[in-house]
Amino acid sequence: MIEAKKKFGQNFLKDSTVLSKIIQAMPRNDRKLVEIGPGLGDLTQELLKVKPLVAYEVDEDLCVYLRKKFSKEIEQGSLTLVHANVLNQFEKGSLLNEPYDLVANLPYYIATTIILEALEDPYCKSMEVMVQKEVAEKFAAAPKTKEFTSLAILTQSIGTAKLLFDVDPTSFDPQPKVVSSILKIDKHKEFVEGSFSGIFETKEQLQKFKKYLRCSFQSPRKTWLKNISSEFDKQSVQDLMQMHDLPITIRPHEISVLSHHLLFKHLRLNDARKRSNATTE
Ligand SMILES: C[S@@+](CC[C@H](N)C(=O)[O-])C[C@H]1O[C@@H](n2cnc3c(N)ncnc32)[C@H](O)[C@@H]1O
């Protein structure tokens, strides 16, 4: 018998209704599938009925169990089981060297980090992941709500994020202390190889946008003007806000994703103009 290990965030999904709802919501296309943390393989078994997959599992004991359980599928090549810490794999590059969809019941202690890595992995085209409900709400938050932070803006700049449904702790063994949710993120078609609608043409621009967001939300209760003025000239920011009809009292979570893109673009242009004036003077 395999004991669940707390240190690896092991809560095994045992509810067949939830399993079939996850399968119903998964994308139907010709892309490869990746699962993170197959655990005892209940979700893996259902996924394999739809298409072949590559699964990353950190726990060697579970890998031994899974190699036996899926010996036929591994031999036939429909399941590739990789014994690895998925975070190390992201560090090396992508989870797969071709476009893929991610479906997983994520280990909660590193769920946010995994989603952020997958967001920036251009080969990952979509995610359907089980996470703690509060985490799903942060990624899928709507503007003007208190959950709408830099995390939601970054996510919704790269794709559409939706909380599909909640999952009760009783669906797992052992039961987690929190309610879980299925989060679906579909990347915008333009986000291919790090290029997105002229806003993030390069990986460097995406990093700059992340820096802009950190600055915009450094004190979430303060006004956006106060936050962003620590990095950019206050008068130019005020002029920009006037141009976009934004009240100077607006706070960062009250600004839409699109407006954040426009503000970021203008601030960068202003900066570039200033730098080129300085070199010609
Ligand atoms: C919440 S359980 C889900 C198990 C199974 N998919 C299910 O639905 O019952 C999380 C799984 O992720 C694995 N895991 C934890 N940390 C990991 C890591 N860094 N890399 C790969 N797998 C990891 C755990 O060992 C466990 O199998």
The ligand as a MOL file (V3000), in Angstrom:
LIG
                    3D

  0  0  0     0  0            999 V3000
M  V30 BEGIN CTAB
M  V30 COUNTS 27 29 0 0 0
M  V30 BEGIN ATOM
M  V30 1 C -2.3320 16.4790 -5.7700 0
M  V30 2 S -1.3720 15.0650 -6.2030 0 CHG=1
M  V30 3 C -2.2280 14.5430 -7.6580 0
M  V30 4 C -2.0800 13.0740 -7.9180 0
M  V30 5 C -2.9380 12.5080 -9.0600 0
M  V30 6 N -2.7210 13.2010 -10.3210 0
M  V30 7 C -4.4070 12.5510 -8.7130 0
M  V30 8 O -5.1130 13.3510 -9.3390 0
M  V30 9 O -4.8180 11.8160 -7.8340 0 CHG=-1
M  V30 10 C 0.1090 15.8570 -6.7970 0
M  V30 11 C 1.1300 14.9400 -7.4670 0
M  V30 12 O 2.2560 15.7280 -7.8680 0
M  V30 13 C 3.4750 15.0720 -7.5240 0
M  V30 14 N 4.5070 16.0950 -7.3600 0
M  V30 15 C 4.7330 16.8940 -6.2830 0
M  V30 16 N 5.7510 17.7390 -6.4990 0
M  V30 17 C 6.1940 17.4860 -7.7650 0
M  V30 18 C 7.2500 18.0220 -8.5590 0
M  V30 19 N 8.0370 19.0010 -8.1070 0
M  V30 20 N 7.4400 17.5080 -9.8080 0
M  V30 21 C 6.6350 16.5010 -10.2810 0
M  V30 22 N 5.6230 15.9550 -9.5590 0
M  V30 23 C 5.4030 16.4370 -8.3200 0
M  V30 24 C 3.1220 14.3350 -6.2350 0
M  V30 25 O 4.0260 13.3010 -5.9280 0
M  V30 26 C 1.7070 13.8430 -6.5660 0
M  V30 27 O 1.7580 12.6470 -7.2770 0
M  V30 END ATOM
M  V30 BEGIN BOND
M  V30 1 1 1 2
M  V30 2 1 2 3
M  V30 3 1 2 10
M  V30 4 1 3 4
M  V30 5 1 4 5
M  V30 6 1 5 6
M  V30 7 1 5 7
M  V30 8 2 7 8
M  V30 9 1 7 9
M  V30 10 1 10 11
M  V30 11 1 11 12
M  V30 12 1 11 26
M  V30 13 1 12 13
M  V30 14 1 13 14
M  V30 15 1 13 24
M  V30 16 1 14 15
M  V30 17 1 14 23
M  V30 18 2 15 16
M  V30 19 1 16 17
M  V30 20 1 17 18
M  V30 21 2 17 23
M  V30 22 1 18 19
M  V30 23 2 18 20
M  V30 24 1 20 21
M  V30 25 2 21 22
M  V30 26 1 22 23
M  V30 27 1 24 25
M  V30 28 1 24 26
M  V30 29 1 26 27
M  V30 END BOND
M  V30 END CTAB
M  END
